[in-house]
Amino acid sequence: MSNDRLTTLLEEYADLEKRMEDPSIHADQALVRRVGRRFAELAPLYAAHAELEAARADLAAARELAAEDPAFASEADAVAATLPPLEDKLGEMLIPRDPNDAKDVIVEIKAGEGGQESALFAGDLLRMYTRYAERHGWVVEVIDSQESDLGGVKDISVAVKTKGMPQGGHGVWSRLKWEGGVHRVQRVPVTESQGRIHTSAAGVLVLPEAEDVDVQIEPNDLRIDVFRSSGPGGQSVNTTDSAVRITHLPTGTVVSCQNEKSQLQNKESAMRILRSRLLAIAQEEADAAASDSRKAQVRTVDRSERIRTYNFPQNRITDHRIGYTAYNLDLVLGGELDAVLDALTDADRQARLAGDTEISRRP
């Protein structure tokens, strides 16, 4: 393991502990969240190091006793046997991890090929993530949505947030970051009278939610347009121009929100999404390896870029990035996603141990 990295992280933990104890920090709640999140992320590392140091101290004491009385030799051997697993555990914690793992996320789901069937499938994905979030005690907040005529979803953005500090720095991003990409469904649509199986797709984009300090946006870099909200079928929802479209001129990023009746609320929602998109763009530019991974997330909702297939006739789910297949599609759509996400997380861990940081979020 890297002693220099360990020393640096333990010093950071001690510094964060002092900052958390300083009453003045509570004047800035955003700062409290950032410091608390990082403190929680490093706490398991500190605990693992303390456990290893205690075992080493026990071994030294046992060896001293064994030197005086050979009867203690077996005890020293037993203590020595506990060290390698503890060293491996700490060494794994020292592998550089995704810096966004503790963050909350914004999930965008867009219907693609398949018309109404795609919109219905997008609605299924939304329910899947909502139920998964409920299982973990997370909060799901709809930021903006456009529903389809049959109760599906054309386009929706939701925030998924933990309650309090994420344990061990494992926030929503650490789990849902694998979901970005094109999801393909194979089933008989409700609109199909002949019973034929159709294939359609929906796109999912997962972004770590950015805070104000993460991204600096100059007001002069924004073009803000207002328009009248519309609902399913194109009918007008509001009689005023409350919907907001924000264009970030330097990057050409466009975000529209129309869910709220207030123009100000829609603007705040659009800015929230915009900050997260710009954070992802900045991270791509700063880290070529991360860029390769994030490019795997949906650019165009094209079935050829699929990361996962949901086959209803066979009750089968297949993740094409790691060759994962299971025949419990009904349970997965009901929110039991952990087995799939565990397999992806384990593949990421193995790749990091092997020194390959370009993990298999790529399709």
Secondary structure, DSSP 4 states (H G I P E B T S, - for coil): --HHHHHHHHHHHHHHHHHHH-GGGGG-HHHHHHHHHHHHHHHHHHHHHHHHHHHHHHHHHHHHHHHH-GGGHHHHHHHHHHHHHHHHHHHHHTS---TTTTS-EEEEEEE-TTTHHHHHHHHHHHHHHHHHHHHTT-EEEEEEEEE-TTS-EEEEEEEEE-SSSPGGG--HHHHHGGG-EEEEEEE--TT-SS---EEEEEEEEEEEPPPTTT----GGGEEEEEE--B-GGG-BS-SS--EEEEEETTTTEEEEE-SSSSHHHHHHHHHHHHHHHHHHHHHHHH-HHHHHHHTTS-SS--GGGEEEEEETTTTEEEETTTTEEES-HHHHHTT--HHHHHHHHHHHHHHHHTT--S-TT--
